[in-house]
């Protein structure tokens, strides 16, 4: 089967998953220049799983840190550098898990971690404790228990399917989950958080779009971090979703060496709006273990946002936020920043909580 045919075929996404780069040997076969770094790559991949779809690997133009796609997808020895404030659970989700697989950090919202698997494992992932771990996702019994918990808590109006990436599940499994949630009268909104439009756009098949459309109001949030990810295939996938009337949002992460330049962010946000995707959040990189080399000083992020406000309409401007374990998402604006220095940021949450964030050194 030709490359073009594989992209167009309804089962192309399964071909992509079957042929992912999953080992350092496969990675070196694709990028021979990495052979000299094999020991460091192997150590990082052993600690934090490696997976890259052939499609996404094809976006890498050079095998070094100057390439943003390389930096996003390829394991590096620097991930093993320890910092005292790094955590595998930087948002404290384990403390907000009343039943297995369900996270409740806000009164009216619940998050379901339906699978630990993704098409491609991002090196900055804030769920490294989950991503790529284990052999499967939620069991039927676990999902039913989570749904029963939501049924008892009628204040829950918004349920998010996440993981891992829920769209790595098959259509039948997704339909069963969505139908169970839509049967709950107090659940007004269902959201699907997925990076498949970025790393596996072949997954956005006409059949999947038809399925998702059945369960509206349903929102789909994705994560494009660099304009080079807005390929023709990705844009076509977004168009299929938007044409079906599905609202689309994007949650980027500010990442050093990837998008910490105003020209890059401007191009990204303009490209998203052009493809009918609302830039929703720009996250300050969290204190996740293995991602210290991605962190950008918050003062740099604030300067970037100030310049973006001069260049973009509000439609194309996301909210710059820091997600904290106890105070939730705090907008990084003057009204919430209590003190800012080279070593630490001090913030007030939406309900008066005080949070601190150590700056990268």
C-alpha positions, 0 to 999 in steps of 0.5 A, a space after each residue: 500500500 502506498 503512503 498516500 493510500 495509507 493516509 486515505 484508508 479508513 484503517 490508516 490510523 491502525 496502520 500508524 499505531 502498529 508501525 510506531 517507533 517504540 524502541 531506540 533501535 527503531 528510532 536510530 534506524 529512522 534517524 541514524 545521526 542519533 547513534 552516538 547518543 544511543 545510551 542516553 536515549 535508551 536510559 530516558 526511554 526506559 524511564 519514560 516510554 517512547 512512541 512516535 507514529 510514522 506520520 509524526 516522525 516524518 515531520 522531523 527535519 533534523 535530528 537535534 534539539 533545534 527541531 521543535 518536533 524532534 524536541 517534542 517527541 524524541 527522548 533525551 538524557 536530560 529528562 533524567 536530571 532530577 530537581 527537588 520540586 519535580 513530581 510525577 503527579 504535578 497537579 496532585 490528581 491522586 489526591 482528587 481520585 474518589 474512584 479509580 480512573 476518575 479525577 475531581 478537582 473542581 466542583 462541577 467537573 470530572 475527568 475520566 482517565 480512560 486509557 494510559 495510551 497515546 499515539 505518540 508520547 510527548 516528552 513534556 507530558 504532565 501525566 508521565 505516571 500514567 502515560 504508556 503504563 500498563 496494558 489497557 485502560 479502564 476496565 468495564 467494571 471501573 468505568 461503570 463504577 465511575 459512571 455510578 459515582 457521577 450519577 450520585 453527584 448531580 453537581 457534575 455538569 461537565 465530564 472530560 474523557 482523557 488519559 492517555 488519549 481516548 481516541 486511541 480507543 476503537 469506535 465501539 468502545 468510545 460509543 459505549 462510554 459516550 452513551 453511558 455519560 450522555 444518559 446522565 441527565 445532569 451531565 450537560 457537556 462532554 469533552 474529549 481531550 486528544 492529541 490525535 489531530 496532531 500526531 495521528 490525524 488519520 484517526 479523525 475518520 468520517 465514521 468517528 466524526 459521525 459517532 462524536 456528532 451523535 453525542 453533542 453537546 460535545 467539545 473536542 480540545 487538542 494540543 498543537 504546540 508548534 505551527 509545523 504541526 498544522 500540516 495539510 493532514 492535520 488541517 483536513 482532520 480539523 475541517 472534518 470535525 468543524 464541518 460536523 459542528 463540533 466546537 474545537 479548542 486548543 491547549 498549548 504548553 509554553 515550551 523552551 526551544 519549541 514555541 517560546 518566541 512571539 513569532 512562533 506563537 503568533 503563527 500558531 494561534 493564527 493558524 489555529 483560528 484559520 482552521 476554526 480552532 479556538 486557542 483556549 489555554 497557553 499553559 506554563 509548563 508544570 513541575 513534572 519530572 523529566 520536563 525541567 528542560 522545557 520550562 520557560 521563566 514566567 516573566 518570559 511568558 508574560 512578556 510574550 503574552 503582552 506582545 501577542 496582545 498587541 498583535 492578535 485579536 482576542 479570538 486568537 489569544 489564549 489565556 495564559 495559566 498555571 495549573 496548580 495542585 491545590 488552587 487549580 488553574 490560575 490566570 497569569 495576570 497582574 490580578 493574580 500575581 502577588 510577587 515575582 522574582 528570579 527564584 519564585 512566583 507567588 500567586 492568589 487562586 480564584 478562591 483566595 488560595 495561595 500558590 507558589 511556583 519555583 522558576 527554572 534556574 
